[in-house]
């Protein structure tokens, strides 16, 4: 966990989660942030489900997906380690050509998931619920690549929050419609009113949501 998650208030969430599990109504944890971490479980799973359908495509999925994870992680490290008292602009390593390449790849992967949906639901014991999460996550990969192609700090962060806002809308209106939802995130992302920080004008994902929500 990042240091700002190491708080007493987070213990309340753990306690609540454990209590709900004992009451036979466990919480379902679902992310809504744009994240890039060096973890390849998703790459392996996406690759495995296409192994019997198309081994060559399966290999391509793993190669492409892990490659973009590595690229985004390098950019994230440079972005986070930038001296915050200096110019926030950083030289991104994702070129317009790479952005186009990965956008086309993930769009194609999304189309393949759609065309093979019934096979995946029957042959891989995949539920409709899990399929929807996977499909949405693949499209979020495109947004993640675009996020790491933006060099300006404020523009990048505002784009990130705009996608988080869209993901929250998807969770509330589609995936968990009419369900109780708890949003737990850093204050800067879920505050009802953003406060300027170091002359930067970031708008939180909550502020971008419809007022009635």
JODAJO-V583642 format. One record per residue. N is the residue number from 1. RES is the residue in three letters. SS is DSSP state (@ for helix, = for strand, . for the rest). PHI is phi in radians with two decimals (NA if undefined). BURIAL is b if it has 9 or more other C-alpha atoms within 8 Angstrom, else e. Layout:
n=<N;N>
res=<RES;RES>
ss=<SS;SS>
phi=<PHI;PHI>
burial=<BURIAL;BURIAL>
//
This chain:
n=<1;2;3;4;5;6;7;8;9;10;11;12;13;14;15;16;17;18;19;20;21;22;23;24;25;26;27;28;29;30;31;32;33;34;35;36;37;38;39;40;41;42;43;44;45;46;47;48;49;50;51;52;53;54;55;56;57;58;59;60;61;62;63;64;65;66;67;68;69;70;71;72;73;74;75;76;77;78;79;80;81;82;83;84;85;86;87;88;89;90;91;92;93;94;95;96;97;98;99;100;101;102;103;104;105;106;107;108;109;110;111;112;113;114;115;116;117;118;119;120;121;122;123;124;125;126;127;128;129;130;131;132;133;134;135;136;137;138;139;140;141;142;143;144;145;146;147;148;149;150;151;152;153;154;155;156;157;158;159;160;161;162;163;164;165;166;167;168;169;170;171;172;173;174;175;176;177;178;179;180;181;182;183;184;185;186;187;188;189;190;191;192;193;194;195;196;197;198;199;200;201;202;203;204;205;206;207;208;209;210;211;212;213>
res=<UNK;UNK;UNK;UNK;UNK;UNK;UNK;UNK;UNK;UNK;UNK;UNK;UNK;UNK;UNK;UNK;UNK;UNK;UNK;UNK;UNK;UNK;UNK;UNK;UNK;UNK;UNK;UNK;UNK;UNK;UNK;UNK;UNK;UNK;UNK;UNK;UNK;UNK;UNK;UNK;UNK;UNK;UNK;UNK;UNK;UNK;UNK;UNK;UNK;UNK;UNK;UNK;UNK;UNK;UNK;UNK;UNK;UNK;UNK;UNK;UNK;UNK;UNK;UNK;UNK;UNK;UNK;UNK;UNK;UNK;UNK;UNK;UNK;UNK;UNK;UNK;UNK;UNK;UNK;UNK;UNK;UNK;UNK;UNK;UNK;UNK;UNK;UNK;UNK;UNK;UNK;UNK;UNK;UNK;UNK;UNK;UNK;UNK;UNK;UNK;UNK;UNK;UNK;UNK;UNK;UNK;UNK;UNK;UNK;UNK;UNK;UNK;UNK;UNK;UNK;UNK;UNK;UNK;UNK;UNK;UNK;UNK;UNK;UNK;UNK;UNK;UNK;UNK;UNK;UNK;UNK;UNK;UNK;UNK;UNK;UNK;UNK;UNK;UNK;UNK;UNK;UNK;UNK;UNK;UNK;UNK;UNK;UNK;UNK;UNK;UNK;UNK;UNK;UNK;UNK;UNK;UNK;UNK;UNK;UNK;UNK;UNK;UNK;UNK;UNK;UNK;UNK;UNK;UNK;UNK;UNK;UNK;UNK;UNK;UNK;UNK;UNK;UNK;UNK;UNK;UNK;UNK;UNK;UNK;UNK;UNK;UNK;UNK;UNK;UNK;UNK;UNK;UNK;UNK;UNK;UNK;UNK;UNK;UNK;UNK;UNK;UNK;UNK;UNK;UNK;UNK;UNK;UNK;UNK;UNK;UNK;UNK;UNK>
ss=<.;.;@;@;@;.;.;@;@;@;@;@;@;@;@;@;@;@;@;@;@;@;.;.;.;.;.;.;.;.;.;.;.;.;.;.;.;.;.;.;@;@;@;@;@;@;@;@;@;.;.;.;.;.;@;@;@;@;@;@;@;@;@;@;@;@;@;@;@;@;@;@;@;@;@;@;@;@;@;@;.;.;.;.;.;.;.;.;.;.;.;.;.;.;.;@;@;@;@;@;@;@;@;@;@;@;@;@;@;@;@;@;@;@;@;.;@;@;@;@;@;@;@;.;.;.;.;@;@;@;@;@;@;@;@;@;@;@;@;@;@;@;@;@;@;@;@;.;.;.;.;.;@;@;@;@;@;@;@;@;@;@;@;@;@;@;@;@;@;@;@;@;@;@;@;.;.;.;.;.;.;.;.;.;.;.;@;@;@;@;.;.;.;.;.;.;=;.;.;=;.;.;.;.;.;.;.;.;.;.;.;.;.>
phi=<NA;-1.14;-1.03;-1.35;-1.58;-1.49;-2.27;-1.12;-1.10;-1.18;-1.08;-1.09;-1.15;-1.06;-1.08;-1.11;-1.09;-1.12;-1.12;-1.12;-1.16;-1.22;-1.52;1.13;-2.38;-1.13;-1.29;-1.84;-1.57;-2.39;-1.34;-2.31;-1.59;-1.62;-2.29;-2.39;-2.23;-1.30;-2.25;-1.93;-1.05;-1.10;-1.09;-1.12;-1.18;-1.02;-1.16;-1.17;-1.23;-1.78;-1.05;-1.36;-1.32;-2.76;-0.99;-1.14;-1.17;-1.03;-1.14;-1.11;-1.02;-1.12;-1.12;-1.21;-1.16;-1.21;-1.12;-1.25;-1.09;-1.14;-1.12;-1.12;-1.15;-1.11;-1.15;-1.06;-1.10;-1.14;-1.16;-1.31;-1.54;-1.12;-1.08;-1.29;-1.66;-1.97;-1.06;-1.36;-1.21;-2.22;-1.46;-1.26;-1.80;-1.67;-1.42;-1.00;-1.17;-1.17;-1.03;-1.13;-1.07;-1.28;-1.11;-1.11;-1.11;-1.26;-1.14;-1.12;-1.12;-1.09;-1.11;-1.16;-1.08;-1.16;-1.22;-1.89;-0.97;-1.12;-1.13;-1.18;-1.23;-1.69;-1.42;-2.09;0.88;-1.58;-1.43;-1.02;-1.04;-1.18;-1.06;-1.09;-1.14;-1.11;-1.06;-1.16;-1.15;-1.11;-1.17;-1.17;-1.05;-1.09;-1.15;-1.16;-1.09;-1.10;-0.98;-1.43;-1.71;-1.56;-1.51;-1.41;-1.04;-1.11;-1.10;-1.12;-1.18;-1.18;-1.12;-1.00;-1.19;-1.14;-1.25;-1.04;-1.09;-1.12;-1.16;-1.11;-1.08;-1.11;-1.12;-1.37;-1.63;-2.19;-1.10;-2.07;-1.00;1.15;-1.86;-1.31;-2.24;-1.97;-1.73;-2.25;-2.81;-1.09;-0.91;-1.06;-1.63;-2.15;-1.26;-1.33;-2.49;-1.25;-2.01;-1.01;-2.30;0.94;1.16;-1.80;-1.95;-1.65;-1.91;-1.24;-1.09;-1.16;-1.13;-1.49;-1.33;-1.01;-1.00;-1.17;-1.37>
burial=<e;e;e;e;e;e;e;e;e;b;e;e;e;e;e;e;b;b;e;b;b;e;e;e;e;b;e;e;e;e;e;e;b;b;e;b;e;e;e;e;e;e;b;b;e;b;b;b;b;b;b;e;e;e;b;e;b;b;b;e;b;b;e;e;b;b;e;b;b;b;b;b;b;e;b;b;e;b;e;e;e;b;e;e;e;e;e;b;e;b;e;b;e;b;e;e;e;e;b;e;e;b;b;e;e;b;b;e;b;b;e;e;b;e;e;e;e;e;e;b;b;e;e;e;e;b;e;e;e;e;b;b;e;e;b;e;e;b;b;b;b;b;b;b;b;b;b;b;b;b;b;b;b;b;b;b;b;b;b;b;b;b;b;b;b;e;b;b;b;b;b;b;b;e;b;b;e;e;e;e;e;e;e;e;e;e;e;e;b;b;b;e;e;b;e;e;e;e;e;e;e;b;b;b;b;b;b;b;b;e;e;e;e>
//
